[in-house]
Amino acid sequence: HRKMYALKIQNGWIIEAQRKKVYIDTRISAEAGTTTVSYKWHALFLITELVAYIPYFMLGDAHYNILMISLFLCSVLISTLSLVFHAFINKSERHVYSMDSKLNLIVNNSMKKYKSIAMLLLSGLNAVAWIYVALYTGITGIFPASSYYVYIFIQLIAGLGFIVPIYMGLNRKKELLSANTSPIDVDDDEYWKTGYYYNPDDKHILIENRMQSGNYTFNYAKKGAWIFTGITGAIIAGCIILVLVCMLPLINIQEKITLTNNNLTISAGGYKNEIVIDDIKEIKLLDALPDDDFIKINGASTDSYDIGRYEGRTLGKCSLYVFDGYSPILMIKSDDTLVFVNSKDDGEIERLYGELDK
């Protein structure tokens, strides 16, 4: 951008008459905020998503809390952003393309319609994905891998539901403007010469990208754009750090088993179970995990280990601290806890079993 602008200056290709012009079509401005597709539908999606989460909030199930909260918050975030951008599009689509005011109105209303449909499809299908997970888990009491696949599939359809109307709208816009007999040209290269948009005279923070009108970019002459970018950058950096902090304990799993007079504590990879010895109902040495379909609820599973919170179709909720290829496995069962644990250290599980079996 800098080189192209410098070349333009060098060769005198700046059109001064067009350089500072700002065209306003009062007919388009009067239509700002109106659309045939209301953004209020997003409120219905948000309410439905909230209602679907209420049972999990009331039950406070520790096994599902992290998982369900994460999916719920993602759904609410997508629907909220869709609502905000839908409302923004209704007000911001007032571009002047031609001296023909009627053509301007048709193009702006067409883009409003297609972009609004895109936002509604994204928000609505996103809500369907979350509601499916909430209903299935609430009815069956489990969250199998198949539910993940269905959730991901619906979200992919939501993505297509967003992209296809945008693509159709851009094609329609191109078709309408191809018949434009009195186009308006404004030389705005000066504002893009740094590679991003910088125009102190433009009051807008968000504007259409000059290369693709389906995208939006910031006007970095406004403090709000820098603040938003800074906050977003900080959040992204924080998320990366959080992921690294959460993943580091899982890179080199260190299992710790502590037995005191009245408590047994088992921890590994950031997960922990504390069991009161007097509450233990059954202990058993096993050569391998029971033949059950264990589903990971909140944990880590690799070719080397299974650590964290799981659920078996017959055994129900349990915690696994199991390294693949090591035996025996100790099953510890109390009134509200079922734990399977083994160790890489020879004889440690046998010693623990002997202590607990006294």
C-alpha positions as CSV (number, residue, x, y, z in Angstrom):
1,H,0.0,0.0,0.0
2,R,2.8,2.4,0.9
3,K,4.7,1.7,-2.4
4,M,1.5,2.0,-4.5
5,Y,0.6,5.3,-2.9
6,A,4.2,6.7,-3.3
7,L,4.0,5.7,-7.0
8,K,0.7,7.5,-7.3
9,I,2.2,10.7,-5.8
10,Q,5.3,10.4,-7.9
11,N,3.4,10.1,-11.1
12,G,0.7,12.7,-10.3
13,W,-2.1,10.2,-10.3
14,I,-3.9,11.8,-7.4
15,I,-7.3,13.1,-8.4
16,E,-7.6,16.1,-6.1
17,A,-11.2,16.8,-7.1
18,Q,-12.2,13.3,-5.9
19,R,-9.7,13.1,-3.0
20,K,-11.7,14.7,-0.3
21,K,-15.3,14.3,-1.6
22,V,-17.8,12.6,0.6
23,Y,-21.1,11.7,-1.0
24,I,-24.3,11.6,1.0
25,D,-27.6,10.3,-0.3
26,T,-30.3,11.6,2.0
27,R,-32.8,9.0,0.8
28,I,-30.4,6.3,1.9
29,S,-29.6,8.0,5.2
30,A,-33.3,8.2,6.0
31,E,-33.5,4.4,5.6
32,A,-30.7,3.8,8.0
33,G,-31.8,1.3,10.7
34,T,-34.7,-0.1,8.7
35,T,-34.7,-3.6,7.3
36,T,-37.2,-6.3,6.2
37,V,-35.3,-8.8,8.5
38,S,-35.5,-7.8,12.1
39,Y,-32.5,-8.3,14.4
40,K,-34.9,-9.0,17.3
41,W,-35.1,-12.6,16.3
42,H,-31.7,-13.1,17.9
43,A,-33.3,-12.3,21.3
44,L,-35.5,-15.4,20.9
45,F,-32.4,-17.5,20.2
46,L,-30.7,-16.2,23.3
47,I,-33.7,-16.8,25.5
48,T,-33.9,-20.4,24.2
49,E,-30.2,-21.0,24.8
50,L,-30.6,-19.7,28.4
51,V,-33.7,-21.9,29.1
52,A,-31.8,-25.0,27.8
53,Y,-29.0,-24.3,30.3
54,I,-31.2,-23.7,33.4
55,P,-31.4,-27.4,34.3
56,Y,-27.6,-27.8,34.4
57,F,-27.3,-24.6,36.5
58,M,-29.9,-25.8,39.0
59,L,-28.4,-29.3,39.3
60,G,-24.8,-28.1,39.6
61,D,-23.5,-31.4,38.2
62,A,-19.7,-31.1,38.7
63,H,-19.0,-33.6,35.9
64,Y,-20.9,-31.6,33.3
65,N,-20.4,-28.0,34.6
66,I,-17.2,-27.1,32.8
67,L,-18.3,-28.8,29.5
68,M,-21.8,-27.4,29.5
69,I,-20.8,-23.9,30.7
70,S,-18.2,-23.8,27.8
71,L,-20.7,-24.8,25.1
72,F,-23.4,-22.6,26.6
73,L,-21.1,-19.5,26.7
74,C,-19.9,-20.2,23.2
75,S,-23.5,-20.3,21.9
76,V,-24.4,-17.2,23.7
77,L,-21.3,-15.4,22.5
78,I,-22.1,-16.3,18.8
79,S,-25.7,-15.3,19.1
80,T,-24.9,-12.0,20.9
81,L,-22.3,-11.0,18.3
82,S,-24.7,-11.9,15.5
83,L,-27.3,-9.6,17.1
84,V,-24.8,-6.8,17.4
85,F,-23.6,-7.1,13.9
86,H,-27.1,-7.5,12.6
87,A,-28.1,-4.2,14.2
88,F,-24.9,-2.6,13.0
89,I,-25.5,-3.6,9.4
90,N,-29.0,-2.2,9.5
91,K,-27.5,1.2,10.4
92,S,-24.3,1.1,8.4
93,E,-25.5,0.0,5.0
94,R,-26.0,3.4,3.5
95,H,-23.3,3.6,0.9
96,V,-23.5,5.8,-2.2
97,Y,-22.5,4.0,-5.3
98,S,-24.2,6.1,-8.0
99,M,-25.8,9.4,-8.7
100,D,-29.0,7.4,-9.2
101,S,-30.6,7.4,-5.7
102,K,-33.0,4.6,-6.5
103,L,-30.1,2.3,-7.4
104,N,-28.4,3.2,-4.2
105,L,-31.5,2.3,-2.2
106,I,-31.9,-1.0,-4.0
107,V,-28.2,-2.0,-3.5
108,N,-28.2,-1.1,0.2
109,N,-31.5,-2.8,0.9
110,S,-30.3,-5.9,-0.9
111,M,-27.1,-6.1,1.1
112,K,-29.0,-5.5,4.3
113,K,-31.3,-8.4,3.5
114,Y,-28.6,-10.9,2.6
115,K,-26.3,-10.0,5.5
116,S,-29.3,-10.1,7.9
117,I,-30.3,-13.5,6.7
118,A,-26.7,-14.7,7.1
119,M,-26.6,-13.4,10.7
120,L,-29.9,-15.1,11.5
121,L,-28.9,-18.4,10.0
122,L,-25.6,-18.4,11.9
123,S,-27.3,-17.5,15.2
124,G,-30.3,-19.8,14.8
125,L,-28.3,-22.9,13.8
126,N,-25.8,-22.2,16.5
127,A,-28.7,-22.2,19.0
128,V,-29.9,-25.5,17.5
129,A,-26.5,-27.1,18.0
130,W,-26.4,-26.1,21.7
131,I,-30.0,-27.1,22.4
132,Y,-29.4,-30.5,20.8
133,V,-26.5,-31.1,23.2
134,A,-28.4,-29.8,26.2
135,L,-31.5,-32.0,25.4
136,Y,-29.6,-35.1,24.6
137,T,-27.4,-34.9,27.7
138,G,-30.4,-34.0,29.9
139,I,-32.5,-36.9,28.7
140,T,-29.8,-39.6,28.5
141,G,-27.5,-38.4,31.3
142,I,-24.4,-38.9,29.2
143,F,-22.5,-36.9,26.6
144,P,-21.0,-39.4,24.1
145,A,-18.5,-38.6,21.3
146,S,-21.4,-38.9,18.8
147,S,-22.9,-35.8,20.3
148,Y,-19.7,-33.9,19.7
149,Y,-19.9,-34.9,16.0
150,V,-23.5,-33.8,15.7
151,Y,-22.7,-30.5,17.4
152,I,-19.7,-29.9,15.1
153,F,-21.8,-30.8,12.0
154,I,-24.6,-28.4,12.9
155,Q,-22.0,-25.6,13.6
156,L,-20.5,-26.3,10.1
157,I,-23.9,-26.0,8.6
158,A,-24.3,-22.7,10.5
159,G,-21.0,-21.5,9.0
160,L,-22.3,-22.3,5.5
161,G,-25.6,-20.6,6.4
162,F,-23.5,-17.5,7.1
163,I,-21.2,-17.7,4.0
164,V,-23.7,-18.6,1.3
165,P,-26.1,-15.5,1.8
166,I,-23.1,-13.2,2.0
167,Y,-21.8,-14.7,-1.3
168,M,-25.2,-14.4,-2.9
169,G,-25.5,-10.8,-1.7
170,L,-22.1,-9.8,-3.2
171,N,-23.1,-11.4,-6.5
172,R,-26.4,-9.5,-6.4
173,K,-24.6,-6.2,-5.7
174,K,-22.2,-6.8,-8.5
175,E,-25.1,-7.6,-10.9
176,L,-27.0,-4.4,-9.8
177,L,-23.9,-2.1,-10.1
178,S,-23.0,-3.5,-13.5
179,A,-25.9,-1.5,-14.9
180,N,-24.8,1.6,-13.1
181,T,-24.6,4.4,-15.7
182,S,-23.5,7.2,-13.4
183,P,-21.0,5.7,-10.9
184,I,-19.3,7.7,-8.2
185,D,-15.6,7.4,-7.7
186,V,-13.8,8.7,-4.6
187,D,-10.0,8.6,-4.4
188,D,-9.4,7.2,-0.9
189,D,-5.9,5.7,-1.4
190,E,-4.5,8.3,1.0
191,Y,-6.4,6.6,3.9
192,W,-5.2,3.1,3.1
193,K,-1.6,4.0,2.4
194,T,-0.4,2.4,5.7
195,G,-2.1,-0.9,4.9
196,Y,-5.0,-0.2,7.2
197,Y,-7.7,2.5,7.2
198,Y,-6.8,5.8,8.9
199,N,-9.1,8.7,8.3
200,P,-9.6,11.3,11.1
201,D,-12.5,12.9,9.2
202,D,-14.5,9.7,9.1
203,K,-16.6,9.3,12.3
204,H,-17.1,5.6,11.8
205,I,-15.0,3.0,13.7
206,L,-16.0,0.1,11.5
207,I,-16.0,0.4,7.7
208,E,-16.2,-1.9,4.8
209,N,-13.0,-3.4,3.6
210,R,-12.0,-1.9,0.4
211,M,-11.0,-5.2,-1.1
212,Q,-14.0,-7.2,0.0
213,S,-17.3,-5.5,1.0
214,G,-18.4,-8.5,2.9
215,N,-15.7,-7.9,5.4
216,Y,-15.2,-5.0,7.8
217,T,-12.2,-3.3,9.2
218,F,-11.4,-0.6,11.7
219,N,-10.7,3.1,11.3
220,Y,-7.5,3.4,13.3
221,A,-7.8,7.2,13.5
222,K,-10.3,6.5,16.3
223,K,-9.3,5.6,19.8
224,G,-12.2,3.1,20.0
225,A,-10.6,1.0,17.3
226,W,-7.2,0.8,19.2
227,I,-9.0,0.1,22.5
228,F,-11.0,-2.8,20.9
229,T,-8.0,-4.2,19.2
230,G,-5.9,-4.0,22.4
231,I,-8.6,-5.7,24.4
232,T,-9.0,-8.4,21.8
233,G,-5.3,-8.9,21.6
234,A,-5.0,-9.2,25.4
235,I,-7.9,-11.7,25.5
236,I,-6.3,-13.8,22.7
237,A,-2.9,-13.7,24.5
238,G,-4.6,-14.6,27.8
239,C,-6.4,-17.6,26.2
240,I,-3.1,-18.8,24.7
241,I,-1.4,-18.5,28.1
242,L,-4.4,-20.2,29.8
243,V,-4.2,-23.1,27.3
244,L,-0.5,-23.5,27.8
245,V,-0.9,-23.5,31.6
246,C,-3.7,-26.1,31.4
247,M,-1.7,-28.3,28.9
248,L,1.7,-28.2,30.6
249,P,0.6,-30.6,33.4
250,L,-0.6,-33.0,30.7
251,I,2.6,-33.0,28.8
252,N,4.5,-34.9,31.4
253,I,2.0,-36.6,33.7
254,Q,3.1,-36.9,37.3
255,E,0.8,-39.1,39.4
256,K,0.8,-38.6,43.2
257,I,-0.9,-40.9,45.6
258,T,-1.0,-39.9,49.3
259,L,-2.4,-42.1,52.0
260,T,-2.9,-40.8,55.5
261,N,-4.8,-42.2,58.5
262,N,-8.2,-41.0,57.3
263,N,-7.8,-39.8,53.7
264,L,-6.6,-41.1,50.3
265,T,-5.6,-38.4,47.8
266,I,-5.0,-39.2,44.1
267,S,-3.9,-36.5,41.7
268,A,-2.4,-36.3,38.2
269,G,-2.5,-33.7,35.4
270,G,-4.4,-31.1,37.4
271,Y,-7.1,-33.6,38.4
272,K,-7.6,-34.7,42.0
273,N,-9.8,-37.1,44.0
274,E,-9.9,-37.0,47.8
275,I,-11.5,-40.1,49.4
276,V,-12.3,-40.6,53.1
277,I,-11.1,-44.1,53.9
278,D,-14.0,-44.8,56.2
279,D,-16.4,-44.1,53.2
280,I,-14.8,-46.7,51.0
281,K,-17.3,-49.5,50.2
282,E,-15.3,-51.7,47.8
283,I,-11.8,-52.1,46.5
284,K,-10.7,-54.5,43.9
285,L,-7.5,-55.3,41.9
286,L,-8.1,-55.6,38.2
287,D,-5.9,-56.8,35.3
288,A,-7.5,-54.1,33.0
289,L,-10.3,-51.6,33.0
290,P,-13.8,-53.1,33.0
291,D,-15.3,-53.8,29.6
292,D,-17.4,-50.7,29.4
293,D,-17.7,-47.8,27.0
294,F,-16.0,-45.0,28.9
295,I,-16.8,-41.5,27.6
296,K,-14.5,-38.6,28.5
297,I,-16.4,-35.8,30.3
298,N,-13.6,-33.5,31.4
299,G,-10.1,-34.9,31.1
300,A,-7.2,-35.9,28.9
301,S,-6.9,-39.1,26.8
302,T,-3.9,-40.1,24.7
303,D,-2.3,-43.3,23.6
304,S,-0.4,-43.3,26.9
305,Y,-3.0,-42.4,29.5
306,D,-6.6,-41.6,30.4
307,I,-6.8,-39.0,33.2
308,G,-9.8,-37.1,34.5
309,R,-13.5,-37.4,34.7
310,Y,-15.2,-40.1,32.6
311,E,-18.6,-41.8,32.4
312,G,-19.2,-45.5,31.6
313,R,-22.5,-46.6,30.1
314,T,-23.0,-49.2,32.9
315,L,-20.6,-48.0,35.7
316,G,-21.7,-44.3,35.5
317,K,-19.5,-41.4,36.5
318,C,-16.0,-42.2,37.5
319,S,-12.4,-40.8,37.6
320,L,-9.6,-42.5,35.7
321,Y,-5.9,-42.3,36.6
322,V,-4.8,-45.0,34.2
323,F,-1.5,-45.3,32.3
324,D,-1.8,-47.7,29.3
325,G,0.2,-50.9,29.5
326,Y,0.5,-50.9,33.3
327,S,-1.3,-53.3,35.6
328,P,-2.8,-54.0,38.0
329,I,-5.6,-51.4,38.2
330,L,-7.1,-50.6,41.5
331,M,-10.8,-49.9,41.7
332,I,-11.9,-47.8,44.7
333,K,-15.6,-47.3,45.3
334,S,-17.4,-45.1,47.9
335,D,-20.9,-43.8,48.2
336,D,-20.3,-41.0,45.7
337,T,-17.0,-41.8,44.1
338,L,-15.6,-44.4,41.7
339,V,-11.9,-44.3,40.9
340,F,-9.7,-46.5,38.8
341,V,-6.0,-46.0,39.3
342,N,-2.7,-47.7,38.4
343,S,0.9,-46.7,38.5
344,K,4.1,-46.9,36.5
345,D,6.0,-47.8,39.7
346,D,6.2,-51.6,40.3
347,G,4.4,-52.7,43.4
348,E,2.9,-49.3,44.3
349,I,-0.7,-50.3,43.6
350,E,-0.3,-53.7,45.4
351,R,1.0,-51.8,48.4
352,L,-1.9,-49.3,48.3
353,Y,-4.4,-52.2,48.0
354,G,-2.8,-53.9,51.0
355,E,-3.0,-50.7,53.1
356,L,-6.6,-50.1,52.2
357,D,-7.6,-53.8,52.7
358,K,-6.6,-53.9,56.3
